[in-house]
């Protein structure tokens, strides 16, 4: 009979298994060491767990934590890494006010918070609920608007004031995210001049307010909108 090939004996296999075991141990240790080094390079940074509107007071539950390396922070957006706050630094911002409108998930930076109200002096906030007929389609934050009051049906509307949209959303949202029939429309928050507040609030309360969007060139509130845009971009 020809000798042919044969399987290695148990005695011959033992050194091979020992070498394989050593390689697995060394490889596992190297992988664990590399993972430990990567974790050591990570810092817990703060980001927004909720959407913030300008002037909103920051609460503890508004902030979340995420471990990131410096390279990951720098690649996350246009904000310089030194501006991004760690969890410990951001905890000192609790009770301050948001300087702009920031979506959830935004990394927290120092310029996003202020100790005083970021709204300019001489302006006040007015909220109103409008039907689709009372507001232009596509109304958005930072739009400059005129607020008209049409108290008598068929009569010419009178100008109640001007302002800037600082928040807009569906009115009467229920727990399923829908809109109730009784209050279907938009909930709009405006920043208006203090001397217009009474007339604008009156038009809103009587349900006679009508909004029209104006161009920045024609608006007395263009500077306010510009300031808000700059604050939101920081």
C-alpha positions as CSV (number, residue, x, y, z in Angstrom):
1,X,0.0,0.0,0.0
2,X,1.2,3.6,-0.7
3,X,2.0,5.7,2.2
4,X,-0.1,8.7,1.1
5,X,-0.9,11.6,3.4
6,X,-1.8,11.1,7.0
7,X,-3.4,13.2,9.7
8,X,-1.0,14.6,12.3
9,X,-1.0,12.7,15.6
10,X,-2.3,14.2,18.8
11,X,1.3,14.8,19.9
12,X,2.0,16.8,16.7
13,X,-1.2,18.9,17.0
14,X,-0.6,20.1,20.6
15,X,2.2,22.6,19.7
16,X,0.0,24.0,16.9
17,X,-3.0,24.5,19.2
18,X,-0.7,26.1,21.8
19,X,0.6,28.6,19.2
20,X,-3.0,29.3,18.0
21,X,-4.1,29.9,21.6
22,X,-1.2,32.3,22.2
23,X,-2.1,34.2,19.0
24,X,-5.7,34.5,20.1
25,X,-4.8,35.8,23.5
26,X,-2.3,38.3,22.1
27,X,-4.8,39.5,19.5
28,X,-7.6,39.9,22.1
29,X,-5.3,41.8,24.4
30,X,-4.2,44.1,21.6
31,X,-7.9,44.8,20.6
32,X,-8.9,45.4,24.2
33,X,-5.9,47.8,24.6
34,X,-6.8,49.7,21.4
35,X,-10.5,50.0,22.5
36,X,-9.3,51.3,25.9
37,X,-7.1,53.9,24.3
38,X,-10.0,55.1,22.1
39,X,-12.3,55.3,25.1
40,X,-9.6,57.2,27.0
41,X,-9.6,59.8,24.2
42,X,-13.3,60.4,24.5
43,X,-14.9,63.2,26.5
44,X,-18.5,63.5,27.5
45,X,-19.9,66.6,25.7
46,X,-23.4,68.1,26.1
47,X,-26.0,68.3,23.4
48,X,-29.6,69.5,23.3
49,X,-32.1,66.7,24.0
50,X,-35.0,69.0,23.1
51,X,-35.6,71.9,20.7
52,X,-35.0,75.3,22.3
53,X,-36.6,78.6,21.4
54,X,-35.0,82.0,21.9
55,X,-35.5,83.2,25.4
56,X,-36.4,79.8,26.7
57,X,-35.0,79.0,30.2
58,X,-32.6,76.0,30.2
59,X,-33.6,73.2,32.5
60,X,-31.6,70.1,33.6
61,X,-33.6,67.8,31.4
62,X,-32.9,69.8,28.3
63,X,-29.3,68.6,28.1
64,X,-28.0,65.1,27.2
65,X,-24.5,63.7,27.2
66,X,-22.5,61.9,24.4
67,X,-18.9,60.6,24.5
68,X,-16.9,62.0,21.6
69,X,-13.3,62.4,20.5
70,X,-11.9,65.8,19.6
71,X,-11.8,64.8,15.9
72,X,-15.5,63.8,16.1
73,X,-16.4,67.1,17.6
74,X,-14.6,69.0,14.9
75,X,-16.2,67.0,12.2
76,X,-19.7,67.4,13.7
77,X,-20.2,71.0,12.4
78,X,-18.9,74.4,11.7
79,X,-18.6,75.3,15.4
80,X,-15.0,75.4,16.7
81,X,-14.2,72.6,19.1
82,X,-13.2,74.9,22.0
83,X,-16.7,76.4,21.8
84,X,-18.4,73.0,22.5
85,X,-19.1,72.4,26.2
86,X,-18.5,69.3,28.2
87,X,-21.3,68.0,30.4
88,X,-19.6,69.6,33.5
89,X,-19.4,73.0,31.7
90,X,-22.9,72.8,30.4
91,X,-24.3,72.1,33.9
92,X,-23.4,75.7,34.7
93,X,-25.8,76.9,32.0
94,X,-28.9,75.6,33.9
95,X,-31.3,78.5,34.5
96,X,-29.9,80.7,31.7
97,X,-31.8,81.6,28.5
98,X,-31.4,80.4,25.0
99,X,-30.0,83.1,22.7
100,X,-31.6,81.6,19.6
101,X,-33.7,78.8,18.1
102,X,-31.8,75.5,18.2
103,X,-33.0,72.0,17.1
104,X,-32.7,68.9,19.3
105,X,-29.3,67.2,18.8
106,X,-27.3,70.4,18.5
107,X,-24.0,70.3,20.4
108,X,-24.1,72.9,23.3
109,X,-21.8,75.9,22.9
110,X,-21.2,78.9,25.1
111,X,-22.7,81.4,22.7
112,X,-26.1,79.5,22.9
113,X,-26.8,80.7,26.5
114,X,-27.1,84.1,28.2
115,X,-27.9,85.2,31.7
116,X,-30.4,87.9,30.6
117,X,-33.3,87.9,28.2
118,X,-31.9,87.9,24.6
119,X,-34.9,89.8,23.2
120,X,-34.1,93.5,22.4
121,X,-35.5,96.2,24.7
122,X,-38.7,97.8,23.5
123,X,-40.2,94.6,22.3
124,X,-42.6,92.1,23.8
125,X,-43.9,88.7,23.0
126,X,-47.5,88.1,21.8
127,X,-49.0,84.7,21.1
128,X,-52.0,84.1,18.9
129,X,-53.9,81.2,17.4
130,X,-54.8,81.8,13.7
131,X,-56.9,80.0,11.2
132,X,-55.4,79.2,7.8
133,X,-57.3,82.2,6.4
134,X,-55.6,84.6,8.8
135,X,-52.0,83.7,8.1
136,X,-50.0,83.3,4.8
137,X,-49.0,79.9,3.7
138,X,-45.5,78.9,4.7
139,X,-45.2,81.4,7.6
140,X,-41.8,80.7,9.2
141,X,-39.6,81.9,12.1
142,X,-37.8,85.2,11.4
143,X,-40.5,86.3,8.9
144,X,-41.3,90.0,9.3
145,X,-45.0,90.6,9.4
146,X,-47.7,93.2,9.6
147,X,-50.6,92.5,11.9
148,X,-54.0,93.8,10.7
149,X,-57.2,94.0,12.5
150,X,-60.5,93.4,10.6
151,X,-63.1,94.1,13.3
152,X,-66.1,94.7,11.0
153,X,-66.9,92.3,8.2
154,X,-66.5,94.1,4.9
155,X,-64.7,97.0,6.4
156,X,-61.1,97.9,5.6
157,X,-58.6,96.3,7.9
158,X,-56.5,98.6,10.1
159,X,-52.8,98.1,10.9
160,X,-52.4,97.0,14.5
161,X,-48.6,96.7,14.4
162,X,-45.6,95.0,13.0
163,X,-43.4,92.3,14.3
164,X,-41.1,89.3,13.8
165,X,-42.2,85.6,14.0
166,X,-40.2,83.9,16.7
167,X,-42.2,80.6,16.9
168,X,-44.8,78.9,14.7
169,X,-46.5,75.5,15.1
170,X,-49.8,73.6,14.8
171,X,-52.4,74.8,17.3
172,X,-54.5,72.4,19.3
173,X,-52.2,69.4,18.8
174,X,-53.6,66.3,20.6
175,X,-51.6,63.4,22.1
176,X,-51.6,61.6,18.8
177,X,-50.0,64.6,17.1
178,X,-53.2,65.6,15.3
179,X,-55.0,69.0,15.4
180,X,-58.4,69.4,17.1
181,X,-61.2,70.8,14.9
182,X,-62.0,73.6,17.3
183,X,-58.6,75.1,17.2
184,X,-57.3,74.0,13.9
185,X,-54.7,76.4,12.5
186,X,-51.4,77.9,13.7
187,X,-50.1,78.9,17.0
188,X,-47.8,81.9,16.3
189,X,-45.6,83.8,18.7
190,X,-44.6,87.3,17.6
191,X,-42.0,89.8,18.9
192,X,-43.7,93.2,18.6
193,X,-42.9,96.7,19.6
194,X,-44.1,97.5,23.1
195,X,-46.3,100.3,22.0
196,X,-48.1,97.9,19.6
197,X,-48.6,95.2,22.1
198,X,-52.1,96.3,23.2
199,X,-53.5,96.6,19.7
200,X,-51.9,93.3,18.5
201,X,-53.1,91.4,21.6
202,X,-56.6,92.9,21.1
203,X,-56.8,91.8,17.5
204,X,-55.6,88.3,18.5
205,X,-58.1,88.0,21.4
206,X,-61.0,89.1,19.3
207,X,-60.1,86.6,16.5
208,X,-59.8,89.4,13.9
209,X,-56.0,89.4,13.4
210,X,-54.6,88.9,9.9
211,X,-50.9,88.5,9.2
212,X,-49.1,89.5,6.0
213,X,-45.4,89.0,5.4
214,X,-43.3,92.0,4.4
215,X,-39.9,92.2,2.7
216,X,-36.9,93.1,5.0
217,X,-36.5,96.4,3.1
218,X,-40.0,97.5,4.0
219,X,-39.9,96.4,7.6
220,X,-39.0,98.5,10.6
221,X,-38.1,95.2,12.4
222,X,-35.5,94.0,10.0
223,X,-32.7,94.6,12.4
224,X,-34.4,92.5,15.1
225,X,-34.8,89.6,12.6
226,X,-31.1,90.0,11.5
227,X,-29.9,89.9,15.1
228,X,-32.0,86.8,15.8
229,X,-30.6,85.1,12.7
230,X,-27.0,85.9,13.8
231,X,-27.7,84.5,17.3
232,X,-29.1,81.3,15.9
233,X,-26.1,80.8,13.6
234,X,-23.5,80.9,16.4
